[in-house]
Amino acid sequence: MWTAVQQKSPSSYFSVKIRERLSEAASISVAAEACANAGQVDKAVRVAMSFEQLAYEANGLLEAATLLTRLSKSQKDVVE
């Protein structure tokens, strides 16, 4: 269920959720780089693999935000 704030500004809600996923993904990439630099390549790959799910989620959120924007614009065109 969406809160009143989320209903007023779904693009803001999606922006926050996308930023959260990408911020976590950035942290993971830093950790993977540190492992690789320490010569632990296998561990770096295992750590980096968790990046994929976050990128997938961020992309899905972006697609949802884009769809809502398009629908909103097309609805405004119909009303006018």
C-alpha positions as CSV (number, residue, x, y, z in Angstrom):
1,M,0.0,0.0,0.0
2,W,1.3,3.4,-0.9
3,T,1.4,6.3,1.5
4,A,-0.2,9.6,0.7
5,V,3.3,11.1,-0.1
6,Q,4.1,8.2,-2.5
7,Q,0.8,8.7,-4.3
8,K,1.5,12.4,-4.8
9,S,5.0,11.8,-6.1
10,P,5.6,8.3,-7.3
11,S,8.7,9.5,-9.3
12,S,10.2,10.7,-6.0
13,Y,9.5,7.3,-4.4
14,F,11.1,5.4,-7.3
15,S,14.1,7.8,-7.3
16,V,14.7,7.0,-3.6
17,K,14.4,3.2,-4.2
18,I,16.7,3.3,-7.2
19,R,19.3,5.4,-5.3
20,E,19.2,2.8,-2.4
21,R,19.9,-0.1,-4.8
22,L,22.6,1.7,-6.6
23,S,24.3,2.9,-3.4
24,E,24.4,-0.6,-2.1
25,A,25.7,-1.9,-5.4
26,A,28.5,0.8,-5.3
27,S,29.5,-0.5,-1.8
28,I,29.6,-4.0,-3.2
29,S,31.8,-3.0,-6.1
30,V,34.2,-1.3,-3.7
31,A,34.4,-4.4,-1.6
32,A,34.9,-6.6,-4.7
33,E,37.7,-4.3,-5.8
34,A,39.4,-4.4,-2.4
35,C,39.3,-8.2,-2.6
36,A,40.8,-8.2,-6.1
37,N,43.5,-5.8,-5.1
38,A,44.4,-8.1,-2.1
39,G,44.8,-11.0,-4.5
40,Q,41.6,-12.7,-3.5
41,V,40.1,-12.9,-7.0
42,D,37.7,-15.8,-6.3
43,K,36.3,-13.9,-3.4
44,A,36.1,-10.7,-5.5
45,V,34.0,-12.5,-8.1
46,R,31.7,-14.0,-5.4
47,V,31.2,-10.5,-3.8
48,A,30.6,-8.9,-7.2
49,M,28.0,-11.4,-8.2
50,S,25.6,-9.9,-5.6
51,F,25.8,-6.7,-7.6
52,E,23.7,-8.2,-10.4
53,Q,20.5,-8.5,-8.4
54,L,20.7,-4.9,-7.2
55,A,21.3,-3.7,-10.8
56,Y,18.3,-5.8,-12.0
57,E,16.1,-4.3,-9.3
58,A,17.2,-0.7,-10.0
59,N,16.5,-1.3,-13.7
60,G,13.0,-2.6,-12.9
61,L,12.3,0.4,-10.8
62,L,13.5,2.7,-13.5
63,E,11.3,1.0,-16.0
64,A,8.3,1.3,-13.7
65,A,9.0,5.0,-13.1
66,T,9.3,5.6,-16.9
67,L,6.0,3.7,-17.5
68,L,4.2,5.8,-14.9
69,T,5.5,9.0,-16.4
70,R,4.4,8.0,-19.9
71,L,0.9,7.0,-18.6
72,S,0.6,10.2,-16.7
73,K,1.5,12.3,-19.8
74,S,-0.9,10.3,-22.0
75,Q,-3.7,10.7,-19.5
76,K,-3.1,14.5,-19.4
77,D,-3.2,14.6,-23.2
78,V,-6.6,12.8,-23.1
79,V,-8.1,15.2,-20.5
80,E,-7.0,18.3,-22.4
